[in-house]
Amino acid sequence: MDMDLLIAPIIIFMVVVAPIWLVLHYRSKRQVSQGLTEEEFTQLNELIHKADKMHHRIETLEAILDTESPEWRTKHERV
């Protein structure tokens, strides 16, 4: 009796869910192995450029703060 209740969900899983799951799994594996697309590579380079600009700006701001308020780092750490 209990086995009869399990057969239908198992069959549905094996016929419908498992094949879809396998197709999606191997499709995503293939996409990962292909690497970055041209658009993703361009976006990555733009982000690297923006991060470099931000790093330069932060260094400039820290240099200005070091000149105008030499203790700004220690004041922030105490808070």
mmCIF file of the N, C-alpha and C atoms, coordinates in Angstrom:
data_MODEL
# 
_entry.id   MODEL 
# 
loop_
_atom_site.group_PDB 
_atom_site.id 
_atom_site.type_symbol 
_atom_site.label_atom_id 
_atom_site.label_alt_id 
_atom_site.label_comp_id 
_atom_site.label_asym_id 
_atom_site.label_entity_id 
_atom_site.label_seq_id 
_atom_site.pdbx_PDB_ins_code 
_atom_site.Cartn_x 
_atom_site.Cartn_y 
_atom_site.Cartn_z 
_atom_site.occupancy 
_atom_site.B_iso_or_equiv 
_atom_site.pdbx_formal_charge 
_atom_site.auth_seq_id 
_atom_site.auth_comp_id 
_atom_site.auth_asym_id 
_atom_site.auth_atom_id 
_atom_site.pdbx_PDB_model_num 
ATOM 1   N N  . MET A 1 1  ? 0.832  -1.202 0.000   1.00 0.00 ? 1  MET A N  1 
ATOM 2   C CA . MET A 1 1  ? 0.000  0.000  0.000   1.00 0.00 ? 1  MET A CA 1 
ATOM 3   C C  . MET A 1 1  ? 0.864  1.249  0.000   1.00 0.00 ? 1  MET A C  1 
ATOM 4   N N  . ASP A 1 2  ? 1.845  1.339  0.903   1.00 0.00 ? 2  ASP A N  1 
ATOM 5   C CA . ASP A 1 2  ? 2.727  2.494  0.957   1.00 0.00 ? 2  ASP A CA 1 
ATOM 6   C C  . ASP A 1 2  ? 3.588  2.597  -0.299  1.00 0.00 ? 2  ASP A C  1 
ATOM 7   N N  . MET A 1 3  ? 3.956  1.460  -0.841  1.00 0.00 ? 3  MET A N  1 
ATOM 8   C CA . MET A 1 3  ? 4.786  1.447  -2.052  1.00 0.00 ? 3  MET A CA 1 
ATOM 9   C C  . MET A 1 3  ? 4.021  2.002  -3.245  1.00 0.00 ? 3  MET A C  1 
ATOM 10  N N  . ASP A 1 4  ? 2.714  1.769  -3.300  1.00 0.00 ? 4  ASP A N  1 
ATOM 11  C CA . ASP A 1 4  ? 1.896  2.288  -4.389  1.00 0.00 ? 4  ASP A CA 1 
ATOM 12  C C  . ASP A 1 4  ? 1.866  3.817  -4.389  1.00 0.00 ? 4  ASP A C  1 
ATOM 13  N N  . LEU A 1 5  ? 1.920  4.415  -3.200  1.00 0.00 ? 5  LEU A N  1 
ATOM 14  C CA . LEU A 1 5  ? 1.905  5.876  -3.106  1.00 0.00 ? 5  LEU A CA 1 
ATOM 15  C C  . LEU A 1 5  ? 3.219  6.484  -3.581  1.00 0.00 ? 5  LEU A C  1 
ATOM 16  N N  . LEU A 1 6  ? 4.297  5.747  -3.480  1.00 0.00 ? 6  LEU A N  1 
ATOM 17  C CA . LEU A 1 6  ? 5.608  6.256  -3.882  1.00 0.00 ? 6  LEU A CA 1 
ATOM 18  C C  . LEU A 1 6  ? 5.901  6.066  -5.364  1.00 0.00 ? 6  LEU A C  1 
ATOM 19  N N  . ILE A 1 7  ? 5.261  5.138  -5.991  1.00 0.00 ? 7  ILE A N  1 
ATOM 20  C CA . ILE A 1 7  ? 5.567  4.825  -7.387  1.00 0.00 ? 7  ILE A CA 1 
ATOM 21  C C  . ILE A 1 7  ? 5.241  5.996  -8.312  1.00 0.00 ? 7  ILE A C  1 
ATOM 22  N N  . ALA A 1 8  ? 4.093  6.622  -8.151  1.00 0.00 ? 8  ALA A N  1 
ATOM 23  C CA . ALA A 1 8  ? 3.692  7.727  -9.030  1.00 0.00 ? 8  ALA A CA 1 
ATOM 24  C C  . ALA A 1 8  ? 4.667  8.911  -8.930  1.00 0.00 ? 8  ALA A C  1 
ATOM 25  N N  . PRO A 1 9  ? 5.023  9.389  -7.731  1.00 0.00 ? 9  PRO A N  1 
ATOM 26  C CA . PRO A 1 9  ? 5.982  10.498 -7.668  1.00 0.00 ? 9  PRO A CA 1 
ATOM 27  C C  . PRO A 1 9  ? 7.358  10.122 -8.221  1.00 0.00 ? 9  PRO A C  1 
ATOM 28  N N  . ILE A 1 10 ? 7.778  8.880  -8.014  1.00 0.00 ? 10 ILE A N  1 
ATOM 29  C CA . ILE A 1 10 ? 9.074  8.436  -8.533  1.00 0.00 ? 10 ILE A CA 1 
ATOM 30  C C  . ILE A 1 10 ? 9.058  8.423  -10.061 1.00 0.00 ? 10 ILE A C  1 
ATOM 31  N N  . ILE A 1 11 ? 7.990  7.932  -10.639 1.00 0.00 ? 11 ILE A N  1 
ATOM 32  C CA . ILE A 1 11 ? 7.878  7.889  -12.097 1.00 0.00 ? 11 ILE A CA 1 
ATOM 33  C C  . ILE A 1 11 ? 7.843  9.312  -12.667 1.00 0.00 ? 11 ILE A C  1 
ATOM 34  N N  . ILE A 1 12 ? 7.078  10.191 -12.053 1.00 0.00 ? 12 ILE A N  1 
ATOM 35  C CA . ILE A 1 12 ? 7.007  11.582 -12.510 1.00 0.00 ? 12 ILE A CA 1 
ATOM 36  C C  . ILE A 1 12 ? 8.384  12.233 -12.424 1.00 0.00 ? 12 ILE A C  1 
ATOM 37  N N  . PHE A 1 13 ? 9.071  11.981 -11.326 1.00 0.00 ? 13 PHE A N  1 
ATOM 38  C CA . PHE A 1 13 ? 10.412 12.538 -11.163 1.00 0.00 ? 13 PHE A CA 1 
ATOM 39  C C  . PHE A 1 13 ? 11.347 12.031 -12.257 1.00 0.00 ? 13 PHE A C  1 
ATOM 40  N N  . MET A 1 14 ? 11.335 10.744 -12.492 1.00 0.00 ? 14 MET A N  1 
ATOM 41  C CA . MET A 1 14 ? 12.249 10.142 -13.468 1.00 0.00 ? 14 MET A CA 1 
ATOM 42  C C  . MET A 1 14 ? 11.930 10.557 -14.912 1.00 0.00 ? 14 MET A C  1 
ATOM 43  N N  . VAL A 1 15 ? 10.657 10.773 -15.217 1.00 0.00 ? 15 VAL A N  1 
ATOM 44  C CA . VAL A 1 15 ? 10.260 11.078 -16.592 1.00 0.00 ? 15 VAL A CA 1 
ATOM 45  C C  . VAL A 1 15 ? 10.316 12.582 -16.876 1.00 0.00 ? 15 VAL A C  1 
ATOM 46  N N  . VAL A 1 16 ? 9.990  13.414 -15.898 1.00 0.00 ? 16 VAL A N  1 
ATOM 47  C CA . VAL A 1 16 ? 9.884  14.850 -16.147 1.00 0.00 ? 16 VAL A CA 1 
ATOM 48  C C  . VAL A 1 16 ? 11.048 15.629 -15.526 1.00 0.00 ? 16 VAL A C  1 
ATOM 49  N N  . VAL A 1 17 ? 11.210 15.497 -14.236 1.00 0.00 ? 17 VAL A N  1 
ATOM 50  C CA . VAL A 1 17 ? 12.149 16.352 -13.512 1.00 0.00 ? 17 VAL A CA 1 
ATOM 51  C C  . VAL A 1 17 ? 13.601 15.994 -13.806 1.00 0.00 ? 17 VAL A C  1 
ATOM 52  N N  . ALA A 1 18 ? 13.964 14.725 -13.744 1.00 0.00 ? 18 ALA A N  1 
ATOM 53  C CA . ALA A 1 18 ? 15.361 14.316 -13.914 1.00 0.00 ? 18 ALA A CA 1 
ATOM 54  C C  . ALA A 1 18 ? 15.927 14.716 -15.278 1.00 0.00 ? 18 ALA A C  1 
ATOM 55  N N  . PRO A 1 19 ? 15.241 14.495 -16.387 1.00 0.00 ? 19 PRO A N  1 
ATOM 56  C CA . PRO A 1 19 ? 15.818 14.921 -17.674 1.00 0.00 ? 19 PRO A CA 1 
ATOM 57  C C  . PRO A 1 19 ? 16.029 16.435 -17.771 1.00 0.00 ? 19 PRO A C  1 
ATOM 58  N N  . ILE A 1 20 ? 15.061 17.200 -17.304 1.00 0.00 ? 20 ILE A N  1 
ATOM 59  C CA . ILE A 1 20 ? 15.205 18.661 -17.328 1.00 0.00 ? 20 ILE A CA 1 
ATOM 60  C C  . ILE A 1 20 ? 16.390 19.079 -16.467 1.00 0.00 ? 20 ILE A C  1 
ATOM 61  N N  . TRP A 1 21 ? 16.488 18.467 -15.304 1.00 0.00 ? 21 TRP A N  1 
ATOM 62  C CA . TRP A 1 21 ? 17.576 18.761 -14.375 1.00 0.00 ? 21 TRP A CA 1 
ATOM 63  C C  . TRP A 1 21 ? 18.922 18.460 -15.035 1.00 0.00 ? 21 TRP A C  1 
ATOM 64  N N  . LEU A 1 22 ? 19.037 17.311 -15.676 1.00 0.00 ? 22 LEU A N  1 
ATOM 65  C CA . LEU A 1 22 ? 20.285 16.941 -16.332 1.00 0.00 ? 22 LEU A CA 1 
ATOM 66  C C  . LEU A 1 22 ? 20.644 17.887 -17.480 1.00 0.00 ? 22 LEU A C  1 
ATOM 67  N N  . VAL A 1 23 ? 19.666 18.241 -18.286 1.00 0.00 ? 23 VAL A N  1 
ATOM 68  C CA . VAL A 1 23 ? 19.922 19.155 -19.407 1.00 0.00 ? 23 VAL A CA 1 
ATOM 69  C C  . VAL A 1 23 ? 20.415 20.506 -18.887 1.00 0.00 ? 23 VAL A C  1 
ATOM 70  N N  . LEU A 1 24 ? 19.735 21.057 -17.906 1.00 0.00 ? 24 LEU A N  1 
ATOM 71  C CA . LEU A 1 24 ? 20.135 22.350 -17.359 1.00 0.00 ? 24 LEU A CA 1 
ATOM 72  C C  . LEU A 1 24 ? 21.510 22.278 -16.695 1.00 0.00 ? 24 LEU A C  1 
ATOM 73  N N  . HIS A 1 25 ? 21.782 21.188 -16.009 1.00 0.00 ? 25 HIS A N  1 
ATOM 74  C CA . HIS A 1 25 ? 23.078 21.012 -15.342 1.00 0.00 ? 25 HIS A CA 1 
ATOM 75  C C  . HIS A 1 25 ? 24.215 21.016 -16.352 1.00 0.00 ? 25 HIS A C  1 
ATOM 76  N N  . TYR A 1 26 ? 24.114 20.214 -17.381 1.00 0.00 ? 26 TYR A N  1 
ATOM 77  C CA . TYR A 1 26 ? 25.198 20.120 -18.355 1.00 0.00 ? 26 TYR A CA 1 
ATOM 78  C C  . TYR A 1 26 ? 25.291 21.349 -19.246 1.00 0.00 ? 26 TYR A C  1 
ATOM 79  N N  . ARG A 1 27 ? 24.187 22.047 -19.464 1.00 0.00 ? 27 ARG A N  1 
ATOM 80  C CA . ARG A 1 27 ? 24.236 23.309 -20.203 1.00 0.00 ? 27 ARG A CA 1 
ATOM 81  C C  . ARG A 1 27 ? 25.032 24.345 -19.413 1.00 0.00 ? 27 ARG A C  1 
ATOM 82  N N  . SER A 1 28 ? 24.780 24.421 -18.103 1.00 0.00 ? 28 SER A N  1 
ATOM 83  C CA . SER A 1 28 ? 25.528 25.384 -17.288 1.00 0.00 ? 28 SER A CA 1 
ATOM 84  C C  . SER A 1 28 ? 26.999 24.999 -17.191 1.00 0.00 ? 28 SER A C  1 
ATOM 85  N N  . LYS A 1 29 ? 27.300 23.712 -17.143 1.00 0.00 ? 29 LYS A N  1 
ATOM 86  C CA . LYS A 1 29 ? 28.697 23.253 -17.135 1.00 0.00 ? 29 LYS A CA 1 
ATOM 87  C C  . LYS A 1 29 ? 29.400 23.684 -18.418 1.00 0.00 ? 29 LYS A C  1 
ATOM 88  N N  . ARG A 1 30 ? 28.726 23.557 -19.540 1.00 0.00 ? 30 ARG A N  1 
ATOM 89  C CA . ARG A 1 30 ? 29.319 23.922 -20.833 1.00 0.00 ? 30 ARG A CA 1 
ATOM 90  C C  . ARG A 1 30 ? 29.577 25.425 -20.893 1.00 0.00 ? 30 ARG A C  1 
ATOM 91  N N  . GLN A 1 31 ? 28.643 26.232 -20.387 1.00 0.00 ? 31 GLN A N  1 
ATOM 92  C CA . GLN A 1 31 ? 28.813 27.675 -20.408 1.00 0.00 ? 31 GLN A CA 1 
ATOM 93  C C  . GLN A 1 31 ? 29.988 28.106 -19.540 1.00 0.00 ? 31 GLN A C  1 
ATOM 94  N N  . VAL A 1 32 ? 30.157 27.454 -18.403 1.00 0.00 ? 32 VAL A N  1 
ATOM 95  C CA . VAL A 1 32 ? 31.269 27.786 -17.514 1.00 0.00 ? 32 VAL A CA 1 
ATOM 96  C C  . VAL A 1 32 ? 32.594 27.425 -18.170 1.00 0.00 ? 32 VAL A C  1 
ATOM 97  N N  . SER A 1 33 ? 32.645 26.294 -18.847 1.00 0.00 ? 33 SER A N  1 
ATOM 98  C CA . SER A 1 33 ? 33.897 25.856 -19.456 1.00 0.00 ? 33 SER A CA 1 
ATOM 99  C C  . SER A 1 33 ? 34.277 26.695 -20.671 1.00 0.00 ? 33 SER A C  1 
ATOM 100 N N  . GLN A 1 34 ? 33.316 27.388 -21.297 1.00 0.00 ? 34 GLN A N  1 
ATOM 101 C CA . GLN A 1 34 ? 33.614 28.207 -22.469 1.00 0.00 ? 34 GLN A CA 1 
ATOM 102 C C  . GLN A 1 34 ? 34.306 29.511 -22.102 1.00 0.00 ? 34 GLN A C  1 
ATOM 103 N N  . GLY A 1 35 ? 34.205 29.944 -20.862 1.00 0.00 ? 35 GLY A N  1 
ATOM 104 C CA . GLY A 1 35 ? 34.849 31.184 -20.453 1.00 0.00 ? 35 GLY A CA 1 
ATOM 105 C C  . GLY A 1 35 ? 33.953 32.389 -20.648 1.00 0.00 ? 35 GLY A C  1 
ATOM 106 N N  . LEU A 1 36 ? 34.594 33.568 -20.629 1.00 0.00 ? 36 LEU A N  1 
ATOM 107 C CA . LEU A 1 36 ? 33.867 34.822 -20.731 1.00 0.00 ? 36 LEU A CA 1 
ATOM 108 C C  . LEU A 1 36 ? 33.510 35.135 -22.178 1.00 0.00 ? 36 LEU A C  1 
ATOM 109 N N  . THR A 1 37 ? 32.345 35.737 -22.350 1.00 0.00 ? 37 THR A N  1 
ATOM 110 C CA . THR A 1 37 ? 31.975 36.222 -23.668 1.00 0.00 ? 37 THR A CA 1 
ATOM 111 C C  . THR A 1 37 ? 32.670 37.564 -23.909 1.00 0.00 ? 37 THR A C  1 
ATOM 112 N N  . GLU A 1 38 ? 32.605 38.051 -25.116 1.00 0.00 ? 38 GLU A N  1 
ATOM 113 C CA . GLU A 1 38 ? 33.218 39.351 -25.468 1.00 0.00 ? 38 GLU A CA 1 
ATOM 114 C C  . GLU A 1 38 ? 32.628 40.469 -24.613 1.00 0.00 ? 38 GLU A C  1 
ATOM 115 N N  . GLU A 1 39 ? 31.306 40.432 -24.437 1.00 0.00 ? 39 GLU A N  1 
ATOM 116 C CA . GLU A 1 39 ? 30.630 41.466 -23.635 1.00 0.00 ? 39 GLU A CA 1 
ATOM 117 C C  . GLU A 1 39 ? 31.055 41.392 -22.171 1.00 0.00 ? 39 GLU A C  1 
ATOM 118 N N  . GLU A 1 40 ? 31.131 40.192 -21.616 1.00 0.00 ? 40 GLU A N  1 
ATOM 119 C CA . GLU A 1 40 ? 31.553 40.038 -20.222 1.00 0.00 ? 40 GLU A CA 1 
ATOM 120 C C  . GLU A 1 40 ? 33.005 40.479 -20.036 1.00 0.00 ? 40 GLU A C  1 
ATOM 121 N N  . PHE A 1 41 ? 33.855 40.191 -21.024 1.00 0.00 ? 41 PHE A N  1 
ATOM 122 C CA . PHE A 1 41 ? 35.249 40.605 -20.956 1.00 0.00 ? 41 PHE A CA 1 
ATOM 123 C C  . PHE A 1 41 ? 35.351 42.133 -20.973 1.00 0.00 ? 41 PHE A C  1 
ATOM 124 N N  . THR A 1 42 ? 34.536 42.784 -21.807 1.00 0.00 ? 42 THR A N  1 
ATOM 125 C CA . THR A 1 42 ? 34.516 44.244 -21.868 1.00 0.00 ? 42 THR A CA 1 
ATOM 126 C C  . THR A 1 42 ? 34.038 44.829 -20.546 1.00 0.00 ? 42 THR A C  1 
ATOM 127 N N  . GLN A 1 43 ? 32.980 44.255 -19.976 1.00 0.00 ? 43 GLN A N  1 
ATOM 128 C CA . GLN A 1 43 ? 32.469 44.732 -18.689 1.00 0.00 ? 43 GLN A CA 1 
ATOM 129 C C  . GLN A 1 43 ? 33.513 44.553 -17.591 1.00 0.00 ? 43 GLN A C  1 
ATOM 130 N N  . LEU A 1 44 ? 34.219 43.438 -17.611 1.00 0.00 ? 44 LEU A N  1 
ATOM 131 C CA . LEU A 1 44 ? 35.259 43.192 -16.611 1.00 0.00 ? 44 LEU A CA 1 
ATOM 132 C C  . LEU A 1 44 ? 36.371 44.227 -16.720 1.00 0.00 ? 44 LEU A C  1 
ATOM 133 N N  . ASN A 1 45 ? 36.793 44.546 -17.944 1.00 0.00 ? 45 ASN A N  1 
ATOM 134 C CA . ASN A 1 45 ? 37.826 45.565 -18.126 1.00 0.00 ? 45 ASN A CA 1 
ATOM 135 C C  . ASN A 1 45 ? 37.357 46.938 -17.667 1.00 0.00 ? 45 ASN A C  1 
ATOM 136 N N  . GLU A 1 46 ? 36.090 47.275 -17.930 1.00 0.00 ? 46 GLU A N  1 
ATOM 137 C CA . GLU A 1 46 ? 35.544 48.547 -17.456 1.00 0.00 ? 46 GLU A CA 1 
ATOM 138 C C  . GLU A 1 46 ? 35.537 48.602 -15.932 1.00 0.00 ? 46 GLU A C  1 
ATOM 139 N N  . LEU A 1 47 ? 35.154 47.506 -15.287 1.00 0.00 ? 47 LEU A N  1 
ATOM 140 C CA . LEU A 1 47 ? 35.153 47.472 -13.822 1.00 0.00 ? 47 LEU A CA 1 
ATOM 141 C C  . LEU A 1 47 ? 36.563 47.598 -13.259 1.00 0.00 ? 47 LEU A C  1 
ATOM 142 N N  . ILE A 1 48 ? 37.530 46.972 -13.914 1.00 0.00 ? 48 ILE A N  1 
ATOM 143 C CA . ILE A 1 48 ? 38.921 47.081 -13.467 1.00 0.00 ? 48 ILE A CA 1 
ATOM 144 C C  . ILE A 1 48 ? 39.384 48.532 -13.577 1.00 0.00 ? 48 ILE A C  1 
ATOM 145 N N  . HIS A 1 49 ? 39.034 49.185 -14.682 1.00 0.00 ? 49 HIS A N  1 
ATOM 146 C CA . HIS A 1 49 ? 39.407 50.578 -14.873 1.00 0.00 ? 49 HIS A CA 1 
ATOM 147 C C  . HIS A 1 49 ? 38.771 51.466 -13.797 1.00 0.00 ? 49 HIS A C  1 
ATOM 148 N N  . LYS A 1 50 ? 37.490 51.252 -13.516 1.00 0.00 ? 50 LYS A N  1 
ATOM 149 C CA . LYS A 1 50 ? 36.804 52.039 -12.479 1.00 0.00 ? 50 LYS A CA 1 
ATOM 150 C C  . LYS A 1 50 ? 37.413 51.791 -11.098 1.00 0.00 ? 50 LYS A C  1 
ATOM 151 N N  . ALA A 1 51 ? 37.782 50.545 -10.816 1.00 0.00 ? 51 ALA A N  1 
ATOM 152 C CA . ALA A 1 51 ? 38.395 50.233 -9.523  1.00 0.00 ? 51 ALA A CA 1 
ATOM 153 C C  . ALA A 1 51 ? 39.759 50.916 -9.393  1.00 0.00 ? 51 ALA A C  1 
ATOM 154 N N  . ASP A 1 52 ? 40.527 50.959 -10.472 1.00 0.00 ? 52 ASP A N  1 
ATOM 155 C CA . ASP A 1 52 ? 41.819 51.649 -10.438 1.00 0.00 ? 52 ASP A CA 1 
ATOM 156 C C  . ASP A 1 52 ? 41.636 53.143 -10.192 1.00 0.00 ? 52 ASP A C  1 
ATOM 157 N N  . LYS A 1 53 ? 40.640 53.754 -10.871 1.00 0.00 ? 53 LYS A N  1 
ATOM 158 C CA . LYS A 1 53 ? 40.361 55.176 -10.653 1.00 0.00 ? 53 LYS A CA 1 
ATOM 159 C C  . LYS A 1 53 ? 39.944 55.435 -9.206  1.00 0.00 ? 53 LYS A C  1 
ATOM 160 N N  . MET A 1 54 ? 39.096 54.552 -8.664  1.00 0.00 ? 54 MET A N  1 
ATOM 161 C CA . MET A 1 54 ? 38.638 54.718 -7.291  1.00 0.00 ? 54 MET A CA 1 
ATOM 162 C C  . MET A 1 54 ? 39.811 54.582 -6.315  1.00 0.00 ? 54 MET A C  1 
ATOM 163 N N  . HIS A 1 55 ? 40.686 53.624 -6.577  1.00 0.00 ? 55 HIS A N  1 
ATOM 164 C CA . HIS A 1 55 ? 41.860 53.426 -5.722  1.00 0.00 ? 55 HIS A CA 1 
ATOM 165 C C  . HIS A 1 55 ? 42.737 54.681 -5.729  1.00 0.00 ? 55 HIS A C  1 
ATOM 166 N N  . HIS A 1 56 ? 42.945 55.268 -6.914  1.00 0.00 ? 56 HIS A N  1 
ATOM 167 C CA . HIS A 1 56 ? 43.740 56.488 -7.025  1.00 0.00 ? 56 HIS A CA 1 
ATOM 168 C C  . HIS A 1 56 ? 43.075 57.634 -6.259  1.00 0.00 ? 56 HIS A C  1 
ATOM 169 N N  . ARG A 1 57 ? 41.761 57.773 -6.379  1.00 0.00 ? 57 ARG A N  1 
ATOM 170 C CA . ARG A 1 57 ? 41.042 58.837 -5.668  1.00 0.00 ? 57 ARG A CA 1 
ATOM 171 C C  . ARG A 1 57 ? 41.147 58.665 -4.156  1.00 0.00 ? 57 ARG A C  1 
ATOM 172 N N  . ILE A 1 58 ? 41.027 57.432 -3.694  1.00 0.00 ? 58 ILE A N  1 
ATOM 173 C CA . ILE A 1 58 ? 41.123 57.179 -2.251  1.00 0.00 ? 58 ILE A CA 1 
ATOM 174 C C  . ILE A 1 58 ? 42.513 57.533 -1.748  1.00 0.00 ? 58 ILE A C  1 
ATOM 175 N N  . GLU A 1 59 ? 43.543 57.159 -2.505  1.00 0.00 ? 59 GLU A N  1 
ATOM 176 C CA . GLU A 1 59 ? 44.911 57.506 -2.107  1.00 0.00 ? 59 GLU A CA 1 
ATOM 177 C C  . GLU A 1 59 ? 45.091 59.027 -2.054  1.00 0.00 ? 59 GLU A C  1 
ATOM 178 N N  . THR A 1 60 ? 44.515 59.734 -3.029  1.00 0.00 ? 60 THR A N  1 
ATOM 179 C CA . THR A 1 60 ? 44.602 61.193 -3.040  1.00 0.00 ? 60 THR A CA 1 
ATOM 180 C C  . THR A 1 60 ? 43.886 61.790 -1.837  1.00 0.00 ? 60 THR A C  1 
ATOM 181 N N  . LEU A 1 61 ? 42.686 61.306 -1.553  1.00 0.00 ? 61 LEU A N  1 
ATOM 182 C CA . LEU A 1 61 ? 41.944 61.812 -0.388  1.00 0.00 ? 61 LEU A CA 1 
ATOM 183 C C  . LEU A 1 61 ? 42.678 61.526 0.913   1.00 0.00 ? 61 LEU A C  1 
ATOM 184 N N  . GLU A 1 62 ? 43.264 60.352 1.034   1.00 0.00 ? 62 GLU A N  1 
ATOM 185 C CA . GLU A 1 62 ? 44.022 60.025 2.241   1.00 0.00 ? 62 GLU A CA 1 
ATOM 186 C C  . GLU A 1 62 ? 45.250 60.923 2.371   1.00 0.00 ? 62 GLU A C  1 
ATOM 187 N N  . ALA A 1 63 ? 45.903 61.232 1.263   1.00 0.00 ? 63 ALA A N  1 
ATOM 188 C CA . ALA A 1 63 ? 47.062 62.131 1.309   1.00 0.00 ? 63 ALA A CA 1 
ATOM 189 C C  . ALA A 1 63 ? 46.641 63.530 1.749   1.00 0.00 ? 63 ALA A C  1 
ATOM 190 N N  . ILE A 1 64 ? 45.506 64.010 1.235   1.00 0.00 ? 64 ILE A N  1 
ATOM 191 C CA . ILE A 1 64 ? 44.996 65.320 1.645   1.00 0.00 ? 64 ILE A CA 1 
ATOM 192 C C  . ILE A 1 64 ? 44.656 65.311 3.124   1.00 0.00 ? 64 ILE A C  1 
ATOM 193 N N  . LEU A 1 65 ? 43.983 64.285 3.587   1.00 0.00 ? 65 LEU A N  1 
ATOM 194 C CA . LEU A 1 65 ? 43.640 64.195 5.012   1.00 0.00 ? 65 LEU A CA 1 
ATOM 195 C C  . LEU A 1 65 ? 44.882 64.087 5.884   1.00 0.00 ? 65 LEU A C  1 
ATOM 196 N N  . ASP A 1 66 ? 45.889 63.340 5.418   1.00 0.00 ? 66 ASP A N  1 
ATOM 197 C CA . ASP A 1 66 ? 47.134 63.242 6.190   1.00 0.00 ? 66 ASP A CA 1 
ATOM 198 C C  . ASP A 1 66 ? 47.789 64.606 6.343   1.00 0.00 ? 66 ASP A C  1 
ATOM 199 N N  . THR A 1 67 ? 47.687 65.443 5.310   1.00 0.00 ? 67 THR A N  1 
ATOM 200 C CA . THR A 1 67 ? 48.291 66.774 5.362   1.00 0.00 ? 67 THR A CA 1 
ATOM 201 C C  . THR A 1 67 ? 47.486 67.714 6.252   1.00 0.00 ? 67 THR A C  1 
ATOM 202 N N  . GLU A 1 68 ? 46.165 67.710 6.069   1.00 0.00 ? 68 GLU A N  1 
ATOM 203 C CA . GLU A 1 68 ? 45.328 68.669 6.784   1.00 0.00 ? 68 GLU A CA 1 
ATOM 204 C C  . GLU A 1 68 ? 44.993 68.235 8.206   1.00 0.00 ? 68 GLU A C  1 
ATOM 205 N N  . SER A 1 69 ? 44.879 66.950 8.441   1.00 0.00 ? 69 SER A N  1 
ATOM 206 C CA . SER A 1 69 ? 44.524 66.441 9.768   1.00 0.00 ? 69 SER A CA 1 
ATOM 207 C C  . SER A 1 69 ? 45.295 65.147 10.024  1.00 0.00 ? 69 SER A C  1 
ATOM 208 N N  . PRO A 1 70 ? 46.542 65.259 10.494  1.00 0.00 ? 70 PRO A N  1 
ATOM 209 C CA . PRO A 1 70 ? 47.409 64.086 10.611  1.00 0.00 ? 70 PRO A CA 1 
ATOM 210 C C  . PRO A 1 70 ? 46.871 62.973 11.528  1.00 0.00 ? 70 PRO A C  1 
ATOM 211 N N  . GLU A 1 71 ? 45.984 63.318 12.426  1.00 0.00 ? 71 GLU A N  1 
ATOM 212 C CA . GLU A 1 71 ? 45.486 62.312 13.372  1.00 0.00 ? 71 GLU A CA 1 
ATOM 213 C C  . GLU A 1 71 ? 44.136 61.725 12.964  1.00 0.00 ? 71 GLU A C  1 
ATOM 214 N N  . TRP A 1 72 ? 43.717 61.900 11.746  1.00 0.00 ? 72 TRP A N  1 
ATOM 215 C CA . TRP A 1 72 ? 42.390 61.444 11.332  1.00 0.00 ? 72 TRP A CA 1 
ATOM 216 C C  . TRP A 1 72 ? 42.255 59.936 11.402  1.00 0.00 ? 72 TRP A C  1 
ATOM 217 N N  . ARG A 1 73 ? 43.346 59.203 11.172  1.00 0.00 ? 73 ARG A N  1 
ATOM 218 C CA . ARG A 1 73 ? 43.274 57.737 11.224  1.00 0.00 ? 73 ARG A CA 1 
ATOM 219 C C  . ARG A 1 73 ? 43.074 57.241 12.653  1.00 0.00 ? 73 ARG A C  1 
ATOM 220 N N  . THR A 1 74 ? 43.775 57.818 13.602  1.00 0.00 ? 74 THR A N  1 
ATOM 221 C CA . THR A 1 74 ? 43.653 57.366 14.992  1.00 0.00 ? 74 THR A CA 1 
ATOM 222 C C  . THR A 1 74 ? 42.324 57.784 15.586  1.00 0.00 ? 74 THR A C  1 
ATOM 223 N N  . LYS A 1 75 ? 41.791 58.954 15.175  1.00 0.00 ? 75 LYS A N  1 
ATOM 224 C CA . LYS A 1 75 ? 40.478 59.388 15.665  1.00 0.00 ? 75 LYS A CA 1 
ATOM 225 C C  . LYS A 1 75 ? 39.390 58.411 15.221  1.00 0.00 ? 75 LYS A C  1 
ATOM 226 N N  . HIS A 1 76 ? 39.493 57.950 14.006  1.00 0.00 ? 76 HIS A N  1 
ATOM 227 C CA . HIS A 1 76 ? 38.488 57.013 13.470  1.00 0.00 ? 76 HIS A CA 1 
ATOM 228 C C  . HIS A 1 76 ? 38.574 55.649 14.182  1.00 0.00 ? 76 HIS A C  1 
ATOM 229 N N  . GLU A 1 77 ? 39.758 55.219 14.522  1.00 0.00 ? 77 GLU A N  1 
ATOM 230 C CA . GLU A 1 77 ? 39.921 53.917 15.177  1.00 0.00 ? 77 GLU A CA 1 
ATOM 231 C C  . GLU A 1 77 ? 39.367 53.922 16.586  1.00 0.00 ? 77 GLU A C  1 
ATOM 232 N N  . ARG A 1 78 ? 39.401 55.043 17.274  1.00 0.00 ? 78 ARG A N  1 
ATOM 233 C CA . ARG A 1 78 ? 38.903 55.125 18.649  1.00 0.00 ? 78 ARG A CA 1 
ATOM 234 C C  . ARG A 1 78 ? 37.384 55.077 18.715  1.00 0.00 ? 78 ARG A C  1 
ATOM 235 N N  . VAL A 1 79 ? 36.720 55.475 17.678  1.00 0.00 ? 79 VAL A N  1 
ATOM 236 C CA . VAL A 1 79 ? 35.242 55.555 17.692  1.00 0.00 ? 79 VAL A CA 1 
ATOM 237 C C  . VAL A 1 79 ? 34.626 54.210 17.637  1.00 0.00 ? 79 VAL A C  1 
# 
